[in-house]
């Protein structure tokens, strides 16, 4: 029994050992197979990577060859419909220059009815930036990575059209249109007037004009398709109203005499008299529009020898001295008084340094070209007409305008203070002892306040203080012996 059992145990042990040995061999075979499969897979991966690298290399090489810079614009590129593909920049510029020149020479018909004047697009101010378009065309396929360049070349092969950058010189266009169309316009005529012999106005009516309507025409021209056959453009006209109408002139019409003033002069002072007459003549028939400025210097102008003016006494720094155009201040002072009586607004006036005798104290006006001026604003509500008249020893200035019935103007002057003249004695070695001769009469100085009062139908409507006048004293001079 025991032998049998031992035998069974021994057989079981043998089977277990065989099984264990078979398992180890199986695992070993399995490990060997796994290693072999890994090596085979690795080999296949390496082969695939190698193939891919070769493909990438070939593709890269082909891409480099495909995109290599041949210094030409890519095939399929055009500029505003003009093919420049496979051309160098210089060759493309020659083609473009010729086309642009032809484009600028195109003419546009301006339809004004029965006639249609033609003008070149270049003369209308068309400007084309061809250099920018050429640069943009040349840069296609030359920017970015190889991939970008390939895509750009493929896109160019399908066709790329770059448009010219165009601009219009509007100032040049307006000048050209004016020159071409001016003869077809009828400008408006303002209402006009003439001064009659009795110093009133006769009025001639205005006429409405018919002129080119520029703004819509300019807009149409800018919208034309310059790359196609340029059509004609219809020119529209519009009415243009005159600036001055008969109704306006009627409202501002000269209806009569506003004011007149006369001063007297010594005709024996020939040079002074001649100067006075020249200045008065320059003022005669001057017309001042409503709200404009009446300027003595502007109307009379510069006083020159060529203008006929002569040397006569003038006041300089409180002394009477010879000077060109002496005497014309009597004309400006006469005008000042006429303007005051016409109730014009005084905007510039200066009194003389010394008191003068041809107008009341406070009512003189000295002038010197160009800055020392006498100015009024024409606030009369109508046109002003200056008329002057000289006689043997008088000068008269009249102002005609829109008369306000019942209006009367008064000027009132008040001497605020009197400055006595000082006495000066100058020794004259040629005179005898104790002798005395009056060389200069002398005169006192004054401070004068003036007021202008306006009455309408006897009722005071305004009382206006005028600019104060200050006159220096003129010394009384004696020449005395030693």
Buried (B, 14 or more C-beta within 10 A) or exposed (E): EEEEEEEEEEEEEEEEEEEEEEEEEEEEEEEEEEEEEEEEEEEEEEEEEEEEEEEEEEEEEEBEEEBEEEEBBBBBBBBBEBBBBBBBBEEBBEBBEEBBEEBBEBBBBBBBEEEBBEBEBBBBBBBBEBEEBBEBBBEBBEEEEEEEBBBBBEBBEEEBEBEBEBEBBEEBBBBBBEEBBEEBBBEBBBBBBEBEEEBBBEBEEBEEBBBBBBEBBBEBBBEBEBBEEBEEBBBBBEEBEBEBBBEBBEEBBBBEBBBBBBBEBEEEBEBBBBBBBBBBBBBBEBBBEBEEBBBBBEBBEEBEEEBEBBBBBBBEEBBEEEBBBBBBBBBBBBBBBBBBBBBBBBEBBBBBBBBBEBBBBBBBBBBBBEEBBBBBBBEBEBBBBBBBEBEEEEBBBBBBBBBBEEBEBEBEBEEEEEBEBEEEEEEBEEBEEEEEEEBBEBBBBBBBBBBBBBBEEEEEEEEEEBBEBBBBBBBBBBBBBE
